[in-house]
């Protein structure tokens, strides 16, 4: 999903590494000791999420976009403006601004060249974080039933496909 926002700032999560527990992963991310690659295969048995952070002025449109396209972007949790944790899924000390190995920034609807490992420099009161369903969450269940997860075995990202099926638009999100 590529959101198109004309004059706004948008952040998408970029995940990575080789940890077993969420606490271990967060510590490695905060220390900058995690390679920037997908987190598939990490923290087996825990829910993983894709993350989109939008300005609060765009949050209702983004939520409507997700709800209208629930198969592609299911919402697990929507934060309050300025909230840095996800009480439903993460530990009390989690902080979305530091707990990922890196971030992709979209500015004015385009992917920026910036690849920060922290978002602490941004005034967070104006942002809402969406935690979205991720296929990485069910890899352990597949393995438990002797169904191999090829991308994990090959240490690659999950396969993704371009489609001609259009998403339902909402506001500036298409």
C-alpha positions as CSV (number, residue, x, y, z in Angstrom):
1,X,0.0,0.0,0.0
2,X,1.5,3.3,-1.0
3,X,-0.4,6.2,0.7
4,X,-0.5,9.4,-1.2
5,X,-0.4,12.4,1.0
6,X,0.2,15.7,-0.6
7,X,1.9,17.8,2.1
8,X,2.2,15.5,5.1
9,X,4.7,13.4,6.8
10,X,4.3,9.7,7.0
11,X,6.4,6.9,8.6
12,X,6.4,3.2,7.8
13,X,8.2,0.6,9.8
14,X,11.3,-1.1,8.5
15,X,12.0,-4.3,10.5
16,X,15.1,-6.6,11.0
17,X,17.5,-9.0,13.0
18,X,17.9,-12.3,15.0
19,X,16.4,-12.2,18.5
20,X,14.2,-14.6,20.4
21,X,12.2,-12.4,22.8
22,X,10.6,-9.0,22.2
23,X,12.6,-7.6,25.2
24,X,15.9,-8.8,23.5
25,X,14.8,-7.3,20.2
26,X,13.9,-3.9,21.6
27,X,17.2,-3.7,23.5
28,X,19.1,-4.5,20.2
29,X,17.1,-2.0,18.3
30,X,17.6,0.8,20.9
31,X,21.3,0.1,20.9
32,X,21.5,0.2,17.1
33,X,22.8,-3.4,17.0
34,X,20.3,-4.9,14.6
35,X,20.7,-5.3,10.8
36,X,18.1,-3.5,8.7
37,X,16.2,-6.4,7.2
38,X,12.8,-7.9,7.7
39,X,12.0,-9.5,11.1
40,X,10.5,-12.6,9.6
41,X,11.5,-15.6,11.8
42,X,12.1,-13.5,14.9
43,X,10.3,-13.7,18.2
44,X,8.4,-16.9,17.3
45,X,5.0,-17.1,18.9
46,X,4.6,-13.4,19.4
47,X,2.4,-11.0,17.4
48,X,4.4,-8.8,15.0
49,X,3.0,-5.8,13.4
50,X,3.6,-3.5,10.5
51,X,3.5,0.1,11.7
52,X,2.3,3.3,10.1
53,X,2.6,6.6,11.9
54,X,0.6,9.6,10.5
55,X,-0.1,13.1,11.5
56,X,-3.2,13.2,13.7
57,X,-4.9,15.3,11.0
58,X,-4.7,12.3,8.7
59,X,-5.5,9.6,11.3
60,X,-9.2,9.3,10.7
61,X,-8.7,9.1,6.9
62,X,-6.0,6.4,7.4
63,X,-8.2,4.5,9.8
64,X,-11.1,4.6,7.3
65,X,-8.7,3.5,4.5
66,X,-7.6,0.5,6.6
67,X,-11.2,-0.4,7.5
68,X,-12.3,-0.3,3.9
69,X,-9.3,-2.5,2.9
70,X,-9.2,-4.7,6.0
71,X,-7.8,-7.8,4.2
72,X,-4.7,-5.8,3.1
73,X,-4.3,-3.5,6.2
74,X,-6.0,-4.9,9.3
75,X,-5.8,-2.6,12.3
76,X,-4.5,-4.3,15.5
77,X,-4.3,-1.1,17.5
78,X,-4.6,2.7,16.9
79,X,-2.7,4.9,19.4
80,X,-3.9,8.1,20.9
81,X,-2.1,11.2,19.6
82,X,1.4,11.3,21.1
83,X,1.2,7.8,22.6
84,X,4.5,5.9,22.1
85,X,3.5,2.5,23.4
86,X,0.9,-0.1,22.4
87,X,-0.6,-1.3,25.7
88,X,-2.5,-4.1,24.0
89,X,0.6,-5.8,22.5
90,X,3.8,-4.5,24.0
91,X,5.6,-4.1,27.3
92,X,5.2,-1.0,29.4
93,X,8.6,0.3,28.5
94,X,8.2,-0.1,24.7
95,X,8.6,3.1,22.6
96,X,7.7,3.1,18.9
97,X,10.2,5.9,18.3
98,X,13.2,3.7,19.3
99,X,12.1,0.1,19.3
100,X,12.6,-0.7,15.6
101,X,15.9,-1.2,13.7
102,X,15.0,1.6,11.2
103,X,12.3,3.6,9.6
104,X,11.2,4.6,6.2
105,X,10.0,8.1,5.9
106,X,7.5,9.4,3.4
107,X,7.3,13.2,3.1
108,X,4.9,15.0,0.8
109,X,3.7,11.6,-0.5
110,X,7.2,10.4,-1.6
111,X,9.7,8.1,0.0
112,X,12.5,10.2,1.5
113,X,16.2,9.2,1.3
114,X,16.4,9.5,5.1
115,X,16.7,6.2,7.0
116,X,16.8,7.1,10.7
117,X,17.2,4.5,13.4
118,X,15.3,6.6,15.9
119,X,12.3,9.1,15.6
120,X,13.1,10.9,18.9
121,X,13.9,14.1,17.0
122,X,10.2,14.5,16.0
123,X,7.6,16.2,18.1
124,X,5.4,13.2,18.8
125,X,2.2,14.9,20.1
126,X,1.1,15.4,16.5
127,X,1.4,11.7,15.5
128,X,-0.9,8.7,15.7
129,X,0.5,5.2,15.3
130,X,-1.3,2.3,13.6
131,X,-0.2,-1.2,14.3
132,X,-1.3,-3.4,11.4
133,X,-1.6,-7.2,11.0
134,X,1.5,-8.9,9.7
135,X,2.0,-12.4,8.3
136,X,5.2,-12.9,10.4
137,X,2.9,-13.5,13.4
138,X,1.8,-17.0,12.2
139,X,5.1,-18.4,11.1
140,X,5.6,-20.5,14.3
141,X,2.1,-22.0,13.9
142,X,3.0,-23.1,10.4
143,X,6.3,-24.6,11.6
144,X,4.5,-26.4,14.5
145,X,2.4,-28.3,11.9
146,X,5.5,-29.1,9.8
147,X,4.7,-26.6,7.2
148,X,8.0,-25.0,6.2
149,X,8.3,-21.2,5.8
150,X,10.6,-20.9,2.9
151,X,11.4,-17.3,3.3
152,X,12.6,-17.9,6.9
153,X,14.6,-20.9,5.8
154,X,16.3,-18.8,3.1
155,X,16.6,-15.8,5.3
156,X,14.7,-13.6,2.9
157,X,11.7,-11.3,3.1
158,X,8.2,-12.6,2.5
159,X,7.1,-12.7,-1.1
160,X,5.0,-9.7,-2.2
161,X,3.0,-9.3,-5.3
162,X,1.8,-6.4,-7.4
163,X,-1.9,-6.5,-8.1
164,X,-4.3,-4.8,-10.4
165,X,-7.0,-4.8,-7.6
166,X,-7.3,-1.3,-6.4
167,X,-7.8,-0.3,-2.8
168,X,-10.7,1.8,-1.7
169,X,-9.6,5.4,-1.2
170,X,-10.1,7.5,1.8
171,X,-9.0,11.1,1.9
172,X,-5.5,11.3,0.6
173,X,-4.9,7.6,0.9
174,X,-5.3,5.6,-2.3
